[in-house]
Amino acid sequence: MSFLWGVMGGPSSGPQPSGAETIQKLCDRVASSTLLDDRRDAVRALKSLSKKYRLEVGTQAMEHLIHVLQTDRSDSEIIGYALDTLYNVISNDLEEEEQDDSEEENLTKVDDLGSQFTEIFIKQHENVTLLLTLVEEFDFHVRWPGVKLLTSLLKQQGPQVQQIILVSPMGVSRLMDLLADSREVIRNDGVLLLQQLTKSNAAIQKIVAFENAFERLLDIITEEGNSDGGIVVEDCLLLLQNLLKNNNSNQNFFKEGSYIQRMKPWFEVGDDNCGWSAQKVTNLHLMLQLVRVLVSPTNPPGATSSCQKAMFHCGLLQQLCTILMATGVPADILTETINTVSEVIRGCQMNQDYFASVNAPSNPPRPAIVVLLMSMVNERQPFVLRCAVLYCFQCFLYKNQKGQGEIVSTLLPSTIDATGNSVSAGQLLCGGLFSTDSLSNWCAAVALAHALQENATLKEQLLRVQLATSIGNPPVSLLQQCTNILSQGSKVQTRVGLLMLLCTWLSNCSIAVTHFLHNPANIPFLTGQIAENLGEEEQLVQGLCALLLGISIYYNDNSLENYRKEKLKQLIEKRIGRENFIEKLGFISKHELYSRAAQKPQPGFSSPEHMMFDHEFTKLVKELEGVISKAIYKSSEEDKKEEEVKKTLEQHDNIVTQYKKVIREQDQELEELKQRITTLMSQNEQLQATVTQQVSQIQQHKDQYNLLKVQLGKDIQHHNSHGDTFQMNGIQTEEVSKLKEELEEWKNKHELLQGQIREKDFLIEKLKSSQLEIGTTELSSQNSRSGGLEHNNELQKELEMLRSQLQLQSAEINQLLIENQKLQVMNTTADPVLGDSGAIVTHSSELEGQLEQQIKELKSEVKALSEEKESLKQHLDSSSSTVAILQDEKIKLQQEVAESKKEQDDLLVLLADQDQKLSALKIKLKDLGVPVEDEDDIESGDQGDEDEDVEEEEQE
């Protein structure tokens, strides 16, 4: 710092250098010094001088500071000093804070200075790109000054800097990372930076939204405590407004991302509503404005409607109504809540029905609408609150015929509460209409006019309303009482309100016009008001009187002889003059308050005196002004021709309406038949699916049966193989039984052979004994030896034969004995086998019994399934026959449709002829100068569209 001490003058003797000279030396030091420490010290010194010598530092050092940003990126400290210095030079915030009251005239010069330095800095687009790169640095001493400098540049030259950032690669995405910074200072300043970045630039708004800005901002609001949070919540809400206001793409993205549901906790206020902080009031005010941005009447109708439905389904509307009926809520929050609820329910039948069901927490409970109307007609309530209630009532009745009928019904004699225990909406409106407060008169008149808006039925029913003006006097109609007050010369605001009510009531309602003309004092009063040359304040009343008189002529059905159209025109010609009448009629649209009211539906008046026109009434004036001007100049013949044309058009409309009705009925019948066919087809498909399911179940049972069968066979084989009981040496049970039989046979043969052997032995013994006898007799009978020799030879032969047979038999006997021994051995070994096999046979018989029982059960199940299959087949046959019958009916219906199509073609030919006649009549009327409305063309176009729809459905 020694060089800085010398540069700044130090304690050395001699003249002190000026600030410009010091800054010049510091700039030279920054540009020429080779040591980083010297350059850093010089930049720090420039930072300390930049607030006091802003002009000198900006003009001399800006180029050197930018060079430091480019070359000394590695040192975060010098980069931070350079950014802080540039911020002090460019920003006007510091100068504005230090301005005294005596120096307020210098503020414009300060603004110009900051703008000029900003222009110099952004002249080179690379400087902004460099700054975006520095903002990406995580170092606190670099990132935070960079964010502040970029915010200041956007404040000074917003569109130019926005364009540079937009074309810079990933420029917006880099800045979105600031919202995720864990350091709250950088995050909060990042929110301020994005506020400036997104101002009036739809392209950047979309990029920021699709960079997940909604999610991050809502998270920050939740972390900070929602409406109880601090200034950070306010900044986030302002940024959300920038992103959503007049940006349909972002609004749709916000709704589709289910972010509306996350807004509900914002409005959860406790029972103890005392002691609201100023910051909480500001936050809640911005939150309500954010809701209004999503449902603003200036948004596309489809987008507004979808947001309204989402707010109902998520409970946001219910939460707002809770605040509406709560106690202790600040007046400005209550007013903004009423305005918010108004736009959430405007034109949405579902939300309007819910609002009608809301009751105030009173004893007895009263509808919220009644409580709000009590505030509207109470002159002690704040003006802005009364305007908000009127707007809420208008939004409740907007495109809500059901609500209009409920309001008017409270005025009808059959529904008025005779006990007087409860106050109805109609009674409050009548009380306000005839109050001494002119603002209450105007608000009640406009509210009642909205109850009649575009509803001819209710206009006729309101004619039945009778009012008791004073005791002893007969009741008068509401229409008569309005005209009586009008003629009494009340305040201008009261008369304007009553005239707007009468114009709305009489427009497009011939019966109401007849009732109005039936009072002989009304027409003279109107002509007298129009004919007078009054002051500027009365010109508005004159214009409205001219409009009311013109409505009485245009919608006159000539049912009163004294007030036919032609006579009223003659009266205008004599008493007022046509040109004067048209001039007075033009006073309305030329009025400044008329133009202001025509801009938006919400009443936005700075004071009660400026409340003269209603937004919906301005539409009526715009619609009728030209029509009435033309009607005044029409002759009686033109009126007659116009009446004939109207009658013809009415007849044509009636015919077209009848045909439309027939076509609608046919369409309904076709739709019903299509639904029946669809139902039967679905039933048929269900039955087929059931049959398929049953078949699959049967197949499953079959598979289970086969599987059990195979498993049982395996079990038997397992028992047969266990212990070698059912098989031994290849001999099965059947072979064992065969062996038993053979054994018995061999035993029998053995016994037979034993008997034969015994017989042979007996024969041998007999022969031996006979030989001994022969030996003894040889010696005594020599004579007989020669004679018995032949016999002895024969015996010898026979003996030899017997011996051979005996040997054969003995051999055979031995063989049989051997076989018998073998069989006995086999028999002894087979006996235990046969015993065990008997037990196994008994076990196998038990298994066979169980198998037979399961087989019987499976057979019964199969039988039941087959019976069920037969019943399903019969049901399927019956359904198929039903489908065939329906197909026959469909063919018949197609034939009938074809016949009806032919009839419609014939009718269309008739309509074409009528259209030709009508067009000819229109040409005649146009030649005569009669304006012809194009409603019949629209209706005929609608008819053609519906015919085409019918033909397309028949082709389908």
Secondary structure in CASP SS format (residue, H / E / C, confidence):
PFRMAT SS
TARGET T0000
AUTHOR 0000-0000-0000
METHOD secondary structure of the structure
MODEL  1
M C 1.00
S H 1.00
F H 1.00
L H 1.00
W H 1.00
G H 1.00
V H 1.00
M C 1.00
G C 1.00
G C 1.00
P C 1.00
S C 1.00
S C 1.00
G C 1.00
P C 1.00
Q C 1.00
P C 1.00
S C 1.00
G H 1.00
A H 1.00
E H 1.00
T H 1.00
I H 1.00
Q H 1.00
K H 1.00
L H 1.00
C H 1.00
D H 1.00
R H 1.00
V H 1.00
A H 1.00
S H 1.00
S C 1.00
T C 1.00
L C 1.00
L H 1.00
D H 1.00
D H 1.00
R H 1.00
R H 1.00
D H 1.00
A H 1.00
V H 1.00
R H 1.00
A H 1.00
L H 1.00
K H 1.00
S H 1.00
L H 1.00
S H 1.00
K C 1.00
K C 1.00
Y C 1.00
R H 1.00
L H 1.00
E H 1.00
V H 1.00
G H 1.00
T H 1.00
Q H 1.00
A H 1.00
M H 1.00
E H 1.00
H H 1.00
L H 1.00
I H 1.00
H H 1.00
V H 1.00
L H 1.00
Q H 1.00
T H 1.00
D C 1.00
R C 1.00
S C 1.00
D C 1.00
S H 1.00
E H 1.00
I H 1.00
I H 1.00
G H 1.00
Y H 1.00
A H 1.00
L H 1.00
D H 1.00
T H 1.00
L H 1.00
Y H 1.00
N H 1.00
V H 1.00
I H 1.00
S C 1.00
N C 1.00
D H 1.00
L H 1.00
E H 1.00
E H 1.00
E H 1.00
E H 1.00
Q C 1.00
D C 1.00
D H 1.00
S H 1.00
E H 1.00
E H 1.00
E H 1.00
N H 1.00
L H 1.00
T H 1.00
K H 1.00
V H 1.00
D H 1.00
D H 1.00
L H 1.00
G H 1.00
S H 1.00
Q H 1.00
F H 1.00
T H 1.00
E H 1.00
I H 1.00
F H 1.00
I H 1.00
K C 1.00
Q C 1.00
H H 1.00
E H 1.00
N H 1.00
V H 1.00
T H 1.00
L H 1.00
L H 1.00
L H 1.00
T H 1.00
L H 1.00
V H 1.00
E C 1.00
E C 1.00
F C 1.00
D C 1.00
F H 1.00
H H 1.00
V H 1.00
R H 1.00
W H 1.00
P H 1.00
G H 1.00
V H 1.00
K H 1.00
L H 1.00
L H 1.00
T H 1.00
S H 1.00
L H 1.00
L H 1.00
K H 1.00
Q H 1.00
Q C 1.00
G H 1.00
P H 1.00
Q H 1.00
V H 1.00
Q H 1.00
Q H 1.00
I H 1.00
I H 1.00
L H 1.00
V H 1.00
S C 1.00
P C 1.00
M C 1.00
G H 1.00
V H 1.00
S H 1.00
R H 1.00
L H 1.00
M H 1.00
D H 1.00
L H 1.00
L H 1.00
A H 1.00
D C 1.00
S C 1.00
R C 1.00
E H 1.00
V H 1.00
I H 1.00
R H 1.00
N H 1.00
D H 1.00
G H 1.00
V H 1.00
L H 1.00
L H 1.00
L H 1.00
Q H 1.00
Q H 1.00
L H 1.00
T C 1.00
K C 1.00
S C 1.00
N C 1.00
A H 1.00
A H 1.00
I H 1.00
Q H 1.00
K H 1.00
I H 1.00
V H 1.00
A H 1.00
F H 1.00
E C 1.00
N C 1.00
A H 1.00
F H 1.00
E H 1.00
R H 1.00
L H 1.00
L H 1.00
D H 1.00
I H 1.00
I H 1.00
T H 1.00
E H 1.00
E C 1.00
G C 1.00
N H 1.00
S H 1.00
D H 1.00
G C 1.00
G C 1.00
I H 1.00
V H 1.00
V H 1.00
E H 1.00
D H 1.00
C H 1.00
L H 1.00
L H 1.00
L H 1.00
L H 1.00
Q H 1.00
N H 1.00
L H 1.00
L H 1.00
K C 1.00
N C 1.00
N C 1.00
N H 1.00
S H 1.00
N H 1.00
Q H 1.00
N H 1.00
F H 1.00
F H 1.00
K H 1.00
E H 1.00
G C 1.00
S C 1.00
Y C 1.00
I C 1.00
Q H 1.00
R H 1.00
M H 1.00
K H 1.00
P H 1.00
W H 1.00
F H 1.00
E C 1.00
V C 1.00
G C 1.00
D C 1.00
D C 1.00
N C 1.00
C C 1.00
G C 1.00
W C 1.00
S C 1.00
A H 1.00
Q H 1.00
K H 1.00
V H 1.00
T H 1.00
N H 1.00
L H 1.00
H H 1.00
L H 1.00
M H 1.00
L H 1.00
Q H 1.00
L H 1.00
V H 1.00
R H 1.00
V H 1.00
L H 1.00
V C 1.00
S C 1.00
P C 1.00
T C 1.00
N C 1.00
P C 1.00
P H 1.00
G H 1.00
A H 1.00
T H 1.00
S H 1.00
S H 1.00
C H 1.00
Q H 1.00
K H 1.00
A H 1.00
M H 1.00
F H 1.00
H H 1.00
C C 1.00
G C 1.00
L H 1.00
L H 1.00
Q H 1.00
Q H 1.00
L H 1.00
C H 1.00
T H 1.00
I H 1.00
L H 1.00
M H 1.00
A C 1.00
T C 1.00
G C 1.00
V C 1.00
P C 1.00
A H 1.00
D H 1.00
I H 1.00
L H 1.00
T H 1.00
E H 1.00
T H 1.00
I H 1.00
N H 1.00
T H 1.00
V H 1.00
S H 1.00
E H 1.00
V H 1.00
I H 1.00
R C 1.00
G C 1.00
C C 1.00
Q H 1.00
M H 1.00
N H 1.00
Q H 1.00
D H 1.00
Y H 1.00
F H 1.00
A H 1.00
S H 1.00
V C 1.00
N E 1.00
A E 1.00
P C 1.00
S C 1.00
N C 1.00
P C 1.00
P C 1.00
R E 1.00
P E 1.00
A H 1.00
I H 1.00
V H 1.00
V H 1.00
L H 1.00
L H 1.00
M H 1.00
S H 1.00
M H 1.00
V C 1.00
N C 1.00
E C 1.00
R C 1.00
Q C 1.00
P C 1.00
F H 1.00
V H 1.00
L H 1.00
R H 1.00
C H 1.00
A H 1.00
V H 1.00
L H 1.00
Y H 1.00
C H 1.00
F H 1.00
Q H 1.00
C H 1.00
F H 1.00
L H 1.00
Y C 1.00
K C 1.00
N C 1.00
Q H 1.00
K H 1.00
G H 1.00
Q H 1.00
G H 1.00
E H 1.00
I H 1.00
V H 1.00
S H 1.00
T C 1.00
L C 1.00
L C 1.00
P C 1.00
S C 1.00
T C 1.00
I C 1.00
D C 1.00
A C 1.00
T C 1.00
G C 1.00
N C 1.00
S C 1.00
V C 1.00
S C 1.00
A H 1.00
G H 1.00
Q H 1.00
L H 1.00
L H 1.00
C H 1.00
G H 1.00
G H 1.00
L H 1.00
F C 1.00
S C 1.00
T C 1.00
D C 1.00
S H 1.00
L H 1.00
S H 1.00
N H 1.00
W H 1.00
C H 1.00
A H 1.00
A H 1.00
V H 1.00
A H 1.00
L H 1.00
A H 1.00
H H 1.00
A H 1.00
L C 1.00
Q C 1.00
E C 1.00
N C 1.00
A H 1.00
T H 1.00
L H 1.00
K H 1.00
E H 1.00
Q H 1.00
L H 1.00
L C 1.00
R C 1.00
V C 1.00
Q E 1.00
L E 1.00
A C 1.00
T C 1.00
S C 1.00
I C 1.00
G C 1.00
N C 1.00
P C 1.00
P C 1.00
V E 1.00
S E 1.00
L H 1.00
L H 1.00
Q H 1.00
Q H 1.00
C H 1.00
T H 1.00
N H 1.00
I H 1.00
L H 1.00
S H 1.00
Q C 1.00
G C 1.00
S C 1.00
K C 1.00
V H 1.00
Q H 1.00
T H 1.00
R H 1.00
V H 1.00
G H 1.00
L H 1.00
L H 1.00
M H 1.00
L H 1.00
L H 1.00
C H 1.00
T H 1.00
W H 1.00
L H 1.00
S C 1.00
N C 1.00
C C 1.00
S H 1.00
I H 1.00
A H 1.00
V H 1.00
T H 1.00
H H 1.00
F H 1.00
L H 1.00
H H 1.00
N C 1.00
P C 1.00
A C 1.00
N H 1.00
I H 1.00
P H 1.00
F H 1.00
L H 1.00
T H 1.00
G H 1.00
Q H 1.00
I H 1.00
A H 1.00
E C 1.00
N C 1.00
L C 1.00
G C 1.00
E H 1.00
E H 1.00
E H 1.00
Q H 1.00
L H 1.00
V H 1.00
Q H 1.00
G H 1.00
L H 1.00
C H 1.00
A H 1.00
L H 1.00
L H 1.00
L H 1.00
G H 1.00
I H 1.00
S H 1.00
I H 1.00
Y H 1.00
Y C 1.00
N C 1.00
D C 1.00
N C 1.00
S C 1.00
L C 1.00
E H 1.00
N H 1.00
Y H 1.00
R C 1.00
K H 1.00
E H 1.00
K H 1.00
L H 1.00
K H 1.00
Q H 1.00
L H 1.00
I H 1.00
E H 1.00
K H 1.00
R H 1.00
I C 1.00
G C 1.00
R H 1.00
E H 1.00
N H 1.00
F H 1.00
I H 1.00
E H 1.00
K H 1.00
L H 1.00
G C 1.00
F H 1.00
I H 1.00
S H 1.00
K H 1.00
H C 1.00
E H 1.00
L H 1.00
Y H 1.00
S H 1.00
R H 1.00
A H 1.00
A C 1.00
Q C 1.00
K C 1.00
P C 1.00
Q C 1.00
P C 1.00
G C 1.00
F C 1.00
S C 1.00
S C 1.00
P H 1.00
E H 1.00
H H 1.00
M C 1.00
M C 1.00
F C 1.00
D C 1.00
H H 1.00
E H 1.00
F H 1.00
T H 1.00
K H 1.00
L H 1.00
V H 1.00
K H 1.00
E H 1.00
L H 1.00
E H 1.00
G H 1.00
V H 1.00
I H 1.00
S H 1.00
K H 1.00
A H 1.00
I H 1.00
Y C 1.00
K C 1.00
S C 1.00
S H 1.00
E H 1.00
E H 1.00
D H 1.00
K H 1.00
K H 1.00
E H 1.00
E H 1.00
E H 1.00
V H 1.00
K H 1.00
K H 1.00
T H 1.00
L H 1.00
E H 1.00
Q H 1.00
H H 1.00
D H 1.00
N H 1.00
I H 1.00
V H 1.00
T H 1.00
Q H 1.00
Y H 1.00
K H 1.00
K H 1.00
V H 1.00
I H 1.00
R H 1.00
E H 1.00
Q H 1.00
D H 1.00
Q H 1.00
E H 1.00
L H 1.00
E H 1.00
E H 1.00
L H 1.00
K H 1.00
Q H 1.00
R H 1.00
I H 1.00
T H 1.00
T H 1.00
L H 1.00
M H 1.00
S H 1.00
Q H 1.00
N H 1.00
E H 1.00
Q H 1.00
L H 1.00
Q H 1.00
A H 1.00
T H 1.00
V H 1.00
T H 1.00
Q H 1.00
Q H 1.00
V H 1.00
S H 1.00
Q H 1.00
I H 1.00
Q H 1.00
Q H 1.00
H H 1.00
K H 1.00
D H 1.00
Q H 1.00
Y H 1.00
N H 1.00
L H 1.00
L H 1.00
K H 1.00
V H 1.00
Q H 1.00
L H 1.00
G H 1.00
K H 1.00
D H 1.00
I H 1.00
Q H 1.00
H H 1.00
H H 1.00
N H 1.00
S H 1.00
H H 1.00
G H 1.00
D H 1.00
T C 1.00
F C 1.00
Q C 1.00
M E 1.00
N C 1.00
G C 1.00
I E 1.00
Q C 1.00
T H 1.00
E H 1.00
E H 1.00
V H 1.00
S H 1.00
K H 1.00
L H 1.00
K H 1.00
E H 1.00
E H 1.00
L H 1.00
E H 1.00
E H 1.00
W H 1.00
K H 1.00
N H 1.00
K H 1.00
H H 1.00
E H 1.00
L H 1.00
L H 1.00
Q H 1.00
G H 1.00
Q H 1.00
I H 1.00
R H 1.00
E H 1.00
K H 1.00
D H 1.00
F H 1.00
L H 1.00
I H 1.00
E H 1.00
K H 1.00
L H 1.00
K H 1.00
S H 1.00
S H 1.00
Q H 1.00
L H 1.00
E H 1.00
I H 1.00
G H 1.00
T H 1.00
T H 1.00
E H 1.00
L C 1.00
S C 1.00
S C 1.00
Q C 1.00
N H 1.00
S H 1.00
R H 1.00
S H 1.00
G H 1.00
G H 1.00
L H 1.00
E H 1.00
H H 1.00
N H 1.00
N H 1.00
E H 1.00
L H 1.00
Q H 1.00
K H 1.00
E H 1.00
L H 1.00
E H 1.00
M H 1.00
L H 1.00
R H 1.00
S H 1.00
Q H 1.00
L H 1.00
Q H 1.00
L H 1.00
Q H 1.00
S H 1.00
A H 1.00
E H 1.00
I H 1.00
N H 1.00
Q H 1.00
L H 1.00
L H 1.00
I H 1.00
E H 1.00
N H 1.00
Q H 1.00
K H 1.00
L H 1.00
Q H 1.00
V H 1.00
M H 1.00
N H 1.00
T H 1.00
T H 1.00
A H 1.00
D H 1.00
P H 1.00
V H 1.00
L H 1.00
G H 1.00
D H 1.00
S H 1.00
G H 1.00
A H 1.00
I H 1.00
V H 1.00
T H 1.00
H H 1.00
S H 1.00
S H 1.00
E H 1.00
L H 1.00
E H 1.00
G H 1.00
Q H 1.00
L H 1.00
E H 1.00
Q H 1.00
Q H 1.00
I H 1.00
K H 1.00
E H 1.00
L H 1.00
K H 1.00
S H 1.00
E H 1.00
V H 1.00
K H 1.00
A H 1.00
L H 1.00
S H 1.00
E H 1.00
E H 1.00
K H 1.00
E H 1.00
S H 1.00
L H 1.00
K H 1.00
Q H 1.00
H H 1.00
L H 1.00
D H 1.00
S H 1.00
S H 1.00
S H 1.00
S H 1.00
T H 1.00
V H 1.00
A H 1.00
I H 1.00
L H 1.00
Q H 1.00
D H 1.00
E H 1.00
K H 1.00
I H 1.00
K H 1.00
L H 1.00
Q H 1.00
Q H 1.00
E H 1.00
V H 1.00
A H 1.00
E H 1.00
S H 1.00
K H 1.00
K H 1.00
E H 1.00
Q H 1.00
D H 1.00
D H 1.00
L H 1.00
L H 1.00
V H 1.00
L H 1.00
L H 1.00
A H 1.00
D H 1.00
Q H 1.00
D H 1.00
Q H 1.00
K H 1.00
L H 1.00
S H 1.00
A H 1.00
L H 1.00
K H 1.00
I H 1.00
K H 1.00
L H 1.00
K H 1.00
D H 1.00
L C 1.00
G C 1.00
V C 1.00
P C 1.00
V C 1.00
E C 1.00
D C 1.00
E H 1.00
D H 1.00
D H 1.00
I H 1.00
E H 1.00
S H 1.00
G H 1.00
D H 1.00
Q H 1.00
G H 1.00
D H 1.00
E H 1.00
D H 1.00
E H 1.00
D H 1.00
V H 1.00
E H 1.00
E H 1.00
E H 1.00
E H 1.00
Q H 1.00
E C 1.00
END
